[in-house]
Amino acid sequence: MTKPHVGRVGLWTAFLDPLPAAAARETAAEIEALGYAAIWLPEVMMREALTASMLLLDGTERITIATGIANIWGRDPVSMSMAHKTISEAHPGRFVLGIGVSHQPIVEGLRRHDYRRPLEHMRGYLDAMDAAPYVAPAPAVPPVRVLAALRPRMLALAAEKADGAHPYLATPEHTARAREIVGPDAWLAPEQKVMVTTDAGAARVSARNYLQAYLGLPNYRNNLLTLGFDDDDFADGGSDRLVDSLVRHGDPDTAIASVKEHLEAGADHVAVQVLTVDGSSPMADWRELAPALTAL
């Protein structure tokens, strides 16, 4: 098990994907200059996560790029292993491969794969990655692999066969539970959404719009039901209690406090997803939050 040499706070963002490649590299370089430890990239319908990671690594010097997550149904385990080692050899210690089983509607509806026994499939996939041949130059630093994991069995698998876990749509309560399951040695890097605004009404409207797709996915809903929420919390786009837990809104101190809660609950690193009320670029908020977040 390898813990990456990554600082305590990174940015999780889908904002770089709509930008032309040159602009994405320039933005990543500015995020690096602000002092953030990592940039986490999604993968659904925009850039392919592994080539996007190499794109940003080539345009930066120090920051870690992490996939949150690369979908295992999108490439076979040999291809995933080769790409992982290729990127890790080119940029030693600066790439974290986050992989996951994704969600049934995405896997079956978009990718046209059969979403059966995802936990069993992931276990076999990891074994196949480990057994995959690779005769190109080996990475000088051991490649880092983490799993998208929410429920106890996937978290346990992350501790057994990966270097840790990247829970998404997480709360500090979940982080504390995850730390108990993965143990003290696994790297734990939850994602937390924040919105820097003191207009609670506008924040909740925007957050409900953003969360709509997530709250309809069984993996997220079932996990949240184990954290003290109930069916009533999912009605009408989500209760204030649920929305406020998943998207922490307020002044900058509120965003910073939410990250501290994850760290105090056992996180090694927090991937902060900064949202804006109008869906515009969060760059101004990244700049405002950087001095405090990068000092944690």
N, C-alpha and C positions, 0 to 999 in steps of 0.2 A: 504494500500500500504506500503510495507516494502523495504527500501533501504538496500542492504547488506553492511556489514562493510568490503568492499573490497577496496584496494588502487586504485590508478589511472591507473596503467598499469599492464596488464597481457600478457601472451603469448597464442596465438591461434596456435595449431600445430596438424598436423596429423602424426608427426614423431614418437610419442610414440607407435602408434598402431602396426607397423611392428616388434617392439621389443618383445622378450619374456617377460613374466609378471615380472620376477625379475629385468630385465634390465630396464623395463619401470618404476618400482617403484624407482630404483636407480637414474634414470634420473630426475624423478619428485622431488626427494629429493634434487638433485643438483640445480634444478631450484628454489626450495624453499630457499636454502641457498644463492642463488644469490640475493634474495630479491624481486623477482617478486610477485605480489599480487595474481595471479590466473593463472591457466592453463585451457584453453578452448579446449574441445575435439569434433571432428566431429563424424558423424555417417552416413556411406553410406554402405561400403562393408567390413569393417574390424571389430574391436571390437564393441560389443553392448555398447551404450554410458553409460547406468546406471551402469552396472556391471563394466565397465572400470573406472567409477568415483569412485566406492567403492574401487576398486583395488588400485588406486592412493591415495585416502584418507587414506587408511590403511597403506600406506608406507610413509606418511608424517605427519607433526605435526601441521602446522599452515596455509599452503597455501589453498586457495579456489580452488575447482574444479568445473568447469561449463561445461554444455553441449551446444555445438554450431553447430547443435541442435539435440535433440532427436526427431525423426520423429513421429508425432501423429498417422500416419497410421500403425505404427509398433506394437502398443499396445493399448488396449482399455483404456478409461479414468480412470476406476477403478484401473487397473494395474498401470497406470502412477501415479495416486495419492498415491497408497500404496507404490510404490518404492520411490517416492519423500519424503514421510514422514519417511520411514524406514531409508534412507540415512541421512536425516536431523536430525533424532533423534540420530543416531550413531555418527555423526560428527556435533555438533551444530554450526551453523553459518558459515560452511565451504563449503556448497554445493549450487550452483545456478542451478536450472533446466531451461534450455533454450529449448523451444519446438517450432515446426514450422510445416507448411503444406508441406514443401519441394517443389518439382517440378513435373509437370505432367509426364515427361519421367521416372523419378525415381519411382514415386508412381505407375504408371500403368505398366511400362515396367519391373521393378525389383520386386516390392512388390505385383503386381497384384491386386491393389485396384482401385476403380473408383474415379478419381480426379474431382469431381463435386463440384461447389460452395465452394471453400476452405475457404473463409471468414466465410460463414454461418456455415460450418462444424467446424471451430475452435471455434466459439462462443458457439455452442452446446457442444463441447468437454470440454471447460472450465467450463461450467455450470455443466456438469456431473462429472468432477473432484471435484468440490466444494461440490457436493451432495454425493460423494462416502463415504460409511461407512469405519470406521477404528477404531478398538478396541484394537490395540497394544499400547504400551507406546507412548505418543505424544511427538513430538520434543519440547525441552525446549526453542528453539528460533524459531520464526515463519518461516516456509519454504519460500524460495524465488523462484518466478516463473517469467520468462521473455519470451517474444515472439520474434521469428525471424520475423522482420517486416521491410518493405521497403516503401510501398505505404501508402497514408494517411489513408485509412480505417483500415488497419491492425495496423498501428501505434496508431490510436485512440482506437482500441480494446485493445492494449497492455496497454494503460493508464487506460482504464476502468476496465479491468478484470484481469490484471496481475500487476506485480511490475515494469514493464518497458519493454524495447525493446533492442534487439541485432541485429542491421542491419549488414548484411554481404555484402562484395564487395561495401563498402561505401566510400564516399569522404567527406571531411569537409563540402562541400556545402550541402550534404544530411544531415549531422549531424545537421547543423543549422536549416534546414527545419524540421527535426524530432523533435528537441527540441520545436519548436513552436507548433507542433501538440500534443505532449505528455504532454506538460505543465511543470512547474517547479518541480513537486514532483516525477515524474516517474524517475526510474533509466535508464540511456541511456548509452549503452556500444557497440559502433560500432567496427567493425573489420577493420584493415588497414594492407595491405601487404607492406613489405619493402624488399629491397635487398641491402646489403652493398657491393657495388662495384662501382668503378669510370669508368668502361668500359661500356659506355652507349649502344654500339652495342650489346655486349654479354648479357647485362641485358635485352634488349628488345626481343632478340631472345628467351631467357629462359622464360621471362614473357609471351610472346605470346603462347608458348607451354603450359604453366601452365593455362592460361586463356581460352584456346580453349573450354574446356567443359563448362565453366561458360557462355561465351558470346553467346553460342547457346541456353541457357535456357530463355524462354520468360520472366519470372519474373525479371531476372536481366536486360535483354536487355530493356524491357519496362521502368524500373525504370531509367536506364541510359539515355534513350531518354528524360526524363523530366529534366535532369540536364545539358542540353546544348549540348549534343552529338547528332549526326544525323546518318542516315544510312551509310554515307560514312565512319564514324569512325569504323564501324564494318567490313569493307571490308579487305580482305587479312590478317586476323588474328588480326585486330585492328590497328587503326592509332597510331602514336607515341603519340599524345595528349591523347588518351584514355588509352593506355597502361601505360604511365607515370603517369597518375592520379590514376590508380588502383594499380600499383606496383611502389612505390616511390623508386628510386634507386639513389645511390650516396654514399658519405662518411657517417660515423656515424652521423654527424651533420644533414644530410638530413633526416635520419630516425627519429631522435629525433624531428626535426622540424615538420615532418608530424604528429606525435603524438600530439604535442603542438597545431597544427591547429585544431584537433578534440576537444581537451579540451577547447580551446578558443571559439569554435563554440557551446559548450554546453554539451559535453560528460562528464559523471561522471567517466568513465573508458574507456580505449581503449585496445582492444584485438589485440596485434601486432602479425601478422603472418610474421615471418622472412623466406624468401626464399633464396636459394643459386643458383648461376648461373648453377652449375652442378647437382643440385638436391640432394646434399649430406646433411648430418646432419648440422643443423644450430647452433650446440652447441657453436662453437667458436664465432659466432656472438652474440649469447645470452650472453656469458660471456663478450664480448667487450662492448655491449650496456648496460649491467645491471647497472653500476654505475650511468649513466645519466638518464636512463629511470625510475629506481626505486626511483630517487630523485624528480621526477616531482610531 
